[in-house]
Amino acid sequence: MSLLKYIERARRMDDLIRRRATGGSEEFARRLGISRSVLMENLKDLKEMGAPIQFCETTRTYYYKSEYHL
């Protein structure tokens, strides 16, 4: 994948996480047009860059536990 596509996907992920509009992992992947396994790798990458990403079972969405800027 090209760097530009990767950056654009990261921005889209960031937007959905900020709005708490991701849904569960299957829905989040579907919104991004990728597989669940690719989503999980991308989430891992973001976490390795310091993103405090958490998942809320109650609201079924990913969110930032504390303030974060991509």
PyMOL CGO cylinders between C-alpha atoms (Angstrom):
from pymol import cmd
from pymol.cgo import CYLINDER

trace = [
    CYLINDER, 0.00, 0.00, 0.00, 1.26, 3.47, -0.78, 0.3, 1, 1, 1, 1, 1, 1,
    CYLINDER, 1.26, 3.47, -0.78, 2.20, 5.80, 2.03, 0.3, 1, 1, 1, 1, 1, 1,
    CYLINDER, 2.20, 5.80, 2.03, -0.48, 8.29, 0.99, 0.3, 1, 1, 1, 1, 1, 1,
    CYLINDER, -0.48, 8.29, 0.99, -3.22, 5.64, 1.19, 0.3, 1, 1, 1, 1, 1, 1,
    CYLINDER, -3.22, 5.64, 1.19, -1.96, 4.54, 4.60, 0.3, 1, 1, 1, 1, 1, 1,
    CYLINDER, -1.96, 4.54, 4.60, -1.98, 8.13, 5.90, 0.3, 1, 1, 1, 1, 1, 1,
    CYLINDER, -1.98, 8.13, 5.90, -5.48, 8.73, 4.52, 0.3, 1, 1, 1, 1, 1, 1,
    CYLINDER, -5.48, 8.73, 4.52, -6.75, 5.55, 6.22, 0.3, 1, 1, 1, 1, 1, 1,
    CYLINDER, -6.75, 5.55, 6.22, -5.13, 6.60, 9.51, 0.3, 1, 1, 1, 1, 1, 1,
    CYLINDER, -5.13, 6.60, 9.51, -6.87, 9.98, 9.23, 0.3, 1, 1, 1, 1, 1, 1,
    CYLINDER, -6.87, 9.98, 9.23, -10.22, 8.30, 8.56, 0.3, 1, 1, 1, 1, 1, 1,
    CYLINDER, -10.22, 8.30, 8.56, -9.69, 5.97, 11.52, 0.3, 1, 1, 1, 1, 1, 1,
    CYLINDER, -9.69, 5.97, 11.52, -8.80, 8.96, 13.70, 0.3, 1, 1, 1, 1, 1, 1,
    CYLINDER, -8.80, 8.96, 13.70, -11.97, 10.79, 12.62, 0.3, 1, 1, 1, 1, 1, 1,
    CYLINDER, -11.97, 10.79, 12.62, -14.23, 7.82, 13.41, 0.3, 1, 1, 1, 1, 1, 1,
    CYLINDER, -14.23, 7.82, 13.41, -12.52, 7.22, 16.75, 0.3, 1, 1, 1, 1, 1, 1,
    CYLINDER, -12.52, 7.22, 16.75, -12.82, 10.89, 17.73, 0.3, 1, 1, 1, 1, 1, 1,
    CYLINDER, -12.82, 10.89, 17.73, -16.53, 10.87, 16.89, 0.3, 1, 1, 1, 1, 1, 1,
    CYLINDER, -16.53, 10.87, 16.89, -16.97, 7.52, 18.66, 0.3, 1, 1, 1, 1, 1, 1,
    CYLINDER, -16.97, 7.52, 18.66, -18.57, 6.27, 15.48, 0.3, 1, 1, 1, 1, 1, 1,
    CYLINDER, -18.57, 6.27, 15.48, -16.55, 3.12, 14.80, 0.3, 1, 1, 1, 1, 1, 1,
    CYLINDER, -16.55, 3.12, 14.80, -18.88, 0.38, 15.95, 0.3, 1, 1, 1, 1, 1, 1,
    CYLINDER, -18.88, 0.38, 15.95, -17.30, -2.98, 16.74, 0.3, 1, 1, 1, 1, 1, 1,
    CYLINDER, -17.30, -2.98, 16.74, -14.25, -4.25, 14.88, 0.3, 1, 1, 1, 1, 1, 1,
    CYLINDER, -14.25, -4.25, 14.88, -16.26, -5.82, 12.04, 0.3, 1, 1, 1, 1, 1, 1,
    CYLINDER, -16.26, -5.82, 12.04, -18.27, -2.65, 11.49, 0.3, 1, 1, 1, 1, 1, 1,
    CYLINDER, -18.27, -2.65, 11.49, -15.19, -0.43, 11.81, 0.3, 1, 1, 1, 1, 1, 1,
    CYLINDER, -15.19, -0.43, 11.81, -13.38, -2.52, 9.18, 0.3, 1, 1, 1, 1, 1, 1,
    CYLINDER, -13.38, -2.52, 9.18, -16.42, -2.40, 6.90, 0.3, 1, 1, 1, 1, 1, 1,
    CYLINDER, -16.42, -2.40, 6.90, -16.60, 1.40, 7.19, 0.3, 1, 1, 1, 1, 1, 1,
    CYLINDER, -16.60, 1.40, 7.19, -12.96, 1.59, 6.11, 0.3, 1, 1, 1, 1, 1, 1,
    CYLINDER, -12.96, 1.59, 6.11, -13.34, -0.99, 3.33, 0.3, 1, 1, 1, 1, 1, 1,
    CYLINDER, -13.34, -0.99, 3.33, -10.73, -3.33, 4.82, 0.3, 1, 1, 1, 1, 1, 1,
    CYLINDER, -10.73, -3.33, 4.82, -10.67, -6.72, 6.50, 0.3, 1, 1, 1, 1, 1, 1,
    CYLINDER, -10.67, -6.72, 6.50, -10.88, -7.08, 10.26, 0.3, 1, 1, 1, 1, 1, 1,
    CYLINDER, -10.88, -7.08, 10.26, -7.33, -8.43, 10.38, 0.3, 1, 1, 1, 1, 1, 1,
    CYLINDER, -7.33, -8.43, 10.38, -5.98, -5.38, 8.53, 0.3, 1, 1, 1, 1, 1, 1,
    CYLINDER, -5.98, -5.38, 8.53, -7.94, -3.14, 10.91, 0.3, 1, 1, 1, 1, 1, 1,
    CYLINDER, -7.94, -3.14, 10.91, -6.39, -4.85, 13.92, 0.3, 1, 1, 1, 1, 1, 1,
    CYLINDER, -6.39, -4.85, 13.92, -2.89, -4.36, 12.45, 0.3, 1, 1, 1, 1, 1, 1,
    CYLINDER, -2.89, -4.36, 12.45, -3.64, -0.69, 11.80, 0.3, 1, 1, 1, 1, 1, 1,
    CYLINDER, -3.64, -0.69, 11.80, -4.96, -0.22, 15.35, 0.3, 1, 1, 1, 1, 1, 1,
    CYLINDER, -4.96, -0.22, 15.35, -1.79, -1.86, 16.65, 0.3, 1, 1, 1, 1, 1, 1,
    CYLINDER, -1.79, -1.86, 16.65, 0.29, 0.56, 14.58, 0.3, 1, 1, 1, 1, 1, 1,
    CYLINDER, 0.29, 0.56, 14.58, -1.60, 3.56, 15.97, 0.3, 1, 1, 1, 1, 1, 1,
    CYLINDER, -1.60, 3.56, 15.97, -1.17, 2.28, 19.52, 0.3, 1, 1, 1, 1, 1, 1,
    CYLINDER, -1.17, 2.28, 19.52, 2.56, 1.87, 18.91, 0.3, 1, 1, 1, 1, 1, 1,
    CYLINDER, 2.56, 1.87, 18.91, 2.61, 5.55, 17.88, 0.3, 1, 1, 1, 1, 1, 1,
    CYLINDER, 2.61, 5.55, 17.88, 1.12, 6.44, 21.26, 0.3, 1, 1, 1, 1, 1, 1,
    CYLINDER, 1.12, 6.44, 21.26, -2.60, 6.50, 20.49, 0.3, 1, 1, 1, 1, 1, 1,
    CYLINDER, -2.60, 6.50, 20.49, -4.49, 5.61, 23.72, 0.3, 1, 1, 1, 1, 1, 1,
    CYLINDER, -4.49, 5.61, 23.72, -7.18, 3.64, 21.89, 0.3, 1, 1, 1, 1, 1, 1,
    CYLINDER, -7.18, 3.64, 21.89, -9.71, 1.72, 23.98, 0.3, 1, 1, 1, 1, 1, 1,
    CYLINDER, -9.71, 1.72, 23.98, -12.92, -0.14, 23.19, 0.3, 1, 1, 1, 1, 1, 1,
    CYLINDER, -12.92, -0.14, 23.19, -16.13, 0.46, 25.15, 0.3, 1, 1, 1, 1, 1, 1,
    CYLINDER, -16.13, 0.46, 25.15, -18.32, -2.64, 25.41, 0.3, 1, 1, 1, 1, 1, 1,
    CYLINDER, -18.32, -2.64, 25.41, -21.33, -0.56, 26.47, 0.3, 1, 1, 1, 1, 1, 1,
    CYLINDER, -21.33, -0.56, 26.47, -21.38, 1.82, 23.51, 0.3, 1, 1, 1, 1, 1, 1,
    CYLINDER, -21.38, 1.82, 23.51, -19.63, -0.67, 21.17, 0.3, 1, 1, 1, 1, 1, 1,
    CYLINDER, -19.63, -0.67, 21.17, -17.11, 1.85, 19.85, 0.3, 1, 1, 1, 1, 1, 1,
    CYLINDER, -17.11, 1.85, 19.85, -13.41, 2.61, 19.91, 0.3, 1, 1, 1, 1, 1, 1,
    CYLINDER, -13.41, 2.61, 19.91, -12.36, 5.87, 21.56, 0.3, 1, 1, 1, 1, 1, 1,
    CYLINDER, -12.36, 5.87, 21.56, -9.31, 7.72, 22.83, 0.3, 1, 1, 1, 1, 1, 1,
    CYLINDER, -9.31, 7.72, 22.83, -8.84, 7.24, 26.57, 0.3, 1, 1, 1, 1, 1, 1,
    CYLINDER, -8.84, 7.24, 26.57, -7.07, 10.60, 26.75, 0.3, 1, 1, 1, 1, 1, 1,
    CYLINDER, -7.07, 10.60, 26.75, -6.40, 13.48, 24.39, 0.3, 1, 1, 1, 1, 1, 1,
    CYLINDER, -6.40, 13.48, 24.39, -4.44, 12.44, 21.30, 0.3, 1, 1, 1, 1, 1, 1,
    CYLINDER, -4.44, 12.44, 21.30, -3.43, 14.13, 18.07, 0.3, 1, 1, 1, 1, 1, 1,
    CYLINDER, -3.43, 14.13, 18.07, -2.45, 12.07, 15.06, 0.3, 1, 1, 1, 1, 1, 1,
]
cmd.load_cgo(trace, "trace")
